[in-house]
Amino acid sequence: MRVENWMTKSAPTIKTGSTVKDALKVMDTYGFPGIIVVNENGEFSGIVKKRDIFDKSADETIDDFLILPELYIGPEDHIEEAFLVFMEHNEDFIPVVDDDLKVQGIITLQDILESMIEITAMDEPGTRISLVLPDVPGALRKIVDALAENRINILSLLTFRESEDKRRVVIRIDSMDSEAVAGLLRDYGIEYDEIIKEEGF
């Protein structure tokens, strides 16, 4: 799950030395609160935020308001790294820049939310199973084997810590028959907290 799969490729960019007027025009065209600035070679130089220039003289250059972000991200980086950048730096968007500092696009909070929808398979119809398992190697095997033996496909599988020695496991599967799934798990002696049919969207 790479950033390049979720980023917006049509990034709002402008060259160093451009005016405040030109920068605001591009921001308004894209409906964006900021703009990526590149130098004469098309290399990433920083960003300018609308809040820093909206009340400045139209003829001023943007160079005085240029911010070099603490972090940008590469198209080959994992989407989880983008999650952390948003969490740590509270930015509106993150420039996506390759090894040659050429701008490849941007990733926004909206892009992050859309990636989460697909990663969790929320957009696909199926059944969600929620259960708590011991936090030890192999604890998932029994339920995964039960689903595989009954030709039920796993759409997504997420876990998070429930307590010091337990993990909450949420599995989305491609079966819409939640009652049959509940019966199947009972037959295999697998305890669960919740089984819910979900229509997707």
BELRAUR-V434810 format. One record per residue. N is the residue number from 1. RES is the residue in one letter. PSI is psi as a letter, one per 20 degrees, with the letter a starting at -180 (none if undefined). D_LAST is the distance of its C-alpha to the last C-alpha in Angstrom with 1 decimal. Layout:
# BELRAUR-V434810
n:N res:RES psi:PSI d_last:D_LAST
n:N res:RES psi:PSI d_last:D_LAST
This chain:
# BELRAUR-V434810
n:1 res:M psi:n d_last:21.4
n:2 res:R psi:q d_last:23.6
n:3 res:V psi:h d_last:23.4
n:4 res:E psi:h d_last:23.8
n:5 res:N psi:i d_last:20.4
n:6 res:W psi:i d_last:18.8
n:7 res:M psi:q d_last:21.6
n:8 res:T psi:o d_last:22.0
n:9 res:K psi:h d_last:25.0
n:10 res:S psi:m d_last:26.2
n:11 res:A psi:p d_last:28.0
n:12 res:P psi:o d_last:30.2
n:13 res:T psi:q d_last:33.7
n:14 res:I psi:q d_last:37.3
n:15 res:K psi:q d_last:40.7
n:16 res:T psi:q d_last:43.1
n:17 res:G psi:i d_last:45.7
n:18 res:S psi:r d_last:43.4
n:19 res:T psi:r d_last:43.8
n:20 res:V psi:g d_last:41.8
n:21 res:K psi:g d_last:41.3
n:22 res:D psi:h d_last:39.8
n:23 res:A psi:g d_last:37.5
n:24 res:L psi:h d_last:36.2
n:25 res:K psi:g d_last:35.7
n:26 res:V psi:g d_last:33.5
n:27 res:M psi:g d_last:31.5
n:28 res:D psi:h d_last:31.0
n:29 res:T psi:g d_last:30.0
n:30 res:Y psi:i d_last:27.2
n:31 res:G psi:l d_last:26.4
n:32 res:F psi:q d_last:27.3
n:33 res:P psi:j d_last:29.4
n:34 res:G psi:r d_last:31.4
n:35 res:I psi:q d_last:32.7
n:36 res:I psi:p d_last:33.7
n:37 res:V psi:p d_last:37.4
n:38 res:V psi:q d_last:39.0
n:39 res:N psi:a d_last:42.7
n:40 res:E psi:i d_last:44.7
n:41 res:N psi:j d_last:43.7
n:42 res:G psi:j d_last:40.0
n:43 res:E psi:q d_last:39.8
n:44 res:F psi:p d_last:37.7
n:45 res:S psi:i d_last:40.0
n:46 res:G psi:a d_last:37.7
n:47 res:I psi:q d_last:35.6
n:48 res:V psi:p d_last:36.6
n:49 res:K psi:q d_last:34.7
n:50 res:K psi:h d_last:34.7
n:51 res:R psi:h d_last:36.0
n:52 res:D psi:i d_last:39.0
n:53 res:I psi:i d_last:40.1
n:54 res:F psi:h d_last:38.9
n:55 res:D psi:j d_last:42.4
n:56 res:K psi:r d_last:44.5
n:57 res:S psi:p d_last:46.7
n:58 res:A psi:h d_last:45.0
n:59 res:D psi:i d_last:47.6
n:60 res:E psi:q d_last:47.3
n:61 res:T psi:q d_last:45.9
n:62 res:I psi:i d_last:42.8
n:63 res:D psi:h d_last:44.6
n:64 res:D psi:i d_last:45.9
n:65 res:F psi:j d_last:42.4
n:66 res:L psi:p d_last:41.0
n:67 res:I psi:p d_last:39.3
n:68 res:L psi:o d_last:39.1
n:69 res:P psi:q d_last:36.1
n:70 res:E psi:h d_last:36.9
n:71 res:L psi:q d_last:34.2
n:72 res:Y psi:a d_last:32.3
n:73 res:I psi:q d_last:30.2
n:74 res:G psi:q d_last:30.4
n:75 res:P psi:h d_last:27.9
n:76 res:E psi:i d_last:28.8
n:77 res:D psi:q d_last:28.2
n:78 res:H psi:q d_last:25.5
n:79 res:I psi:h d_last:22.5
n:80 res:E psi:h d_last:23.7
n:81 res:E psi:h d_last:26.9
n:82 res:A psi:h d_last:25.0
n:83 res:F psi:g d_last:23.5
n:84 res:L psi:h d_last:27.2
n:85 res:V psi:g d_last:28.5
n:86 res:F psi:g d_last:26.2
n:87 res:M psi:g d_last:27.1
n:88 res:E psi:h d_last:30.8
n:89 res:H psi:i d_last:31.4
n:90 res:N psi:l d_last:29.0
n:91 res:E psi:r d_last:28.7
n:92 res:D psi:h d_last:26.5
n:93 res:F psi:r d_last:26.1
n:94 res:I psi:p d_last:27.8
n:95 res:P psi:q d_last:29.7
n:96 res:V psi:o d_last:29.1
n:97 res:V psi:p d_last:32.6
n:98 res:D psi:a d_last:34.1
n:99 res:D psi:h d_last:37.3
n:100 res:D psi:j d_last:39.3
n:101 res:L psi:k d_last:37.8
n:102 res:K psi:p d_last:36.1
n:103 res:V psi:p d_last:33.0
n:104 res:Q psi:i d_last:30.0
n:105 res:G psi:a d_last:27.4
n:106 res:I psi:q d_last:25.9
n:107 res:I psi:p d_last:23.1
n:108 res:T psi:r d_last:21.7
n:109 res:L psi:h d_last:20.0
n:110 res:Q psi:g d_last:16.9
n:111 res:D psi:g d_last:17.2
n:112 res:I psi:g d_last:17.6
n:113 res:L psi:h d_last:14.5
n:114 res:E psi:h d_last:12.4
n:115 res:S psi:h d_last:14.5
n:116 res:M psi:h d_last:13.8
n:117 res:I psi:g d_last:10.0
n:118 res:E psi:h d_last:11.0
n:119 res:I psi:h d_last:14.1
n:120 res:T psi:i d_last:12.7
n:121 res:A psi:k d_last:10.0
n:122 res:M psi:h d_last:7.5
n:123 res:D psi:i d_last:4.8
n:124 res:E psi:q d_last:6.6
n:125 res:P psi:q d_last:7.6
n:126 res:G psi:b d_last:10.9
n:127 res:T psi:p d_last:13.4
n:128 res:R psi:p d_last:14.5
n:129 res:I psi:p d_last:18.3
n:130 res:S psi:p d_last:20.2
n:131 res:L psi:r d_last:24.0
n:132 res:V psi:p d_last:27.0
n:133 res:L psi:q d_last:29.3
n:134 res:P psi:q d_last:32.6
n:135 res:D psi:m d_last:32.5
n:136 res:V psi:q d_last:34.6
n:137 res:P psi:p d_last:34.2
n:138 res:G psi:i d_last:33.0
n:139 res:A psi:h d_last:31.4
n:140 res:L psi:i d_last:28.0
n:141 res:R psi:h d_last:29.8
n:142 res:K psi:g d_last:30.1
n:143 res:I psi:h d_last:26.4
n:144 res:V psi:g d_last:25.5
n:145 res:D psi:g d_last:28.4
n:146 res:A psi:g d_last:27.3
n:147 res:L psi:g d_last:23.9
n:148 res:A psi:g d_last:25.5
n:149 res:E psi:h d_last:28.3
n:150 res:N psi:j d_last:25.8
n:151 res:R psi:l d_last:23.9
n:152 res:I psi:p d_last:20.6
n:153 res:N psi:p d_last:18.8
n:154 res:I psi:p d_last:17.8
n:155 res:L psi:h d_last:14.6
n:156 res:S psi:q d_last:15.7
n:157 res:L psi:o d_last:18.7
n:158 res:L psi:q d_last:19.6
n:159 res:T psi:q d_last:22.9
n:160 res:F psi:q d_last:24.7
n:161 res:R psi:p d_last:28.2
n:162 res:E psi:h d_last:28.5
n:163 res:S psi:a d_last:32.3
n:164 res:E psi:h d_last:35.2
n:165 res:D psi:j d_last:35.0
n:166 res:K psi:q d_last:31.5
n:167 res:R psi:p d_last:28.0
n:168 res:R psi:p d_last:24.7
n:169 res:V psi:p d_last:22.5
n:170 res:V psi:o d_last:18.7
n:171 res:I psi:p d_last:17.6
n:172 res:R psi:p d_last:14.3
n:173 res:I psi:r d_last:15.2
n:174 res:D psi:j d_last:14.0
n:175 res:S psi:p d_last:15.6
n:176 res:M psi:i d_last:14.1
n:177 res:D psi:n d_last:17.6
n:178 res:S psi:h d_last:17.9
n:179 res:E psi:g d_last:21.4
n:180 res:A psi:h d_last:22.6
n:181 res:V psi:g d_last:21.4
n:182 res:A psi:g d_last:23.3
n:183 res:G psi:g d_last:26.3
n:184 res:L psi:g d_last:26.3
n:185 res:L psi:h d_last:26.4
n:186 res:R psi:g d_last:29.2
n:187 res:D psi:h d_last:31.1
n:188 res:Y psi:j d_last:31.1
n:189 res:G psi:k d_last:32.2
n:190 res:I psi:o d_last:29.1
n:191 res:E psi:q d_last:28.6
n:192 res:Y psi:q d_last:25.2
n:193 res:D psi:h d_last:24.2
n:194 res:E psi:p d_last:20.8
n:195 res:I psi:p d_last:18.6
n:196 res:I psi:p d_last:15.3
n:197 res:K psi:p d_last:12.8
n:198 res:E psi:p d_last:9.1
n:199 res:E psi:i d_last:6.6
n:200 res:G psi:a d_last:3.8
n:201 res:F psi:none d_last:0.0
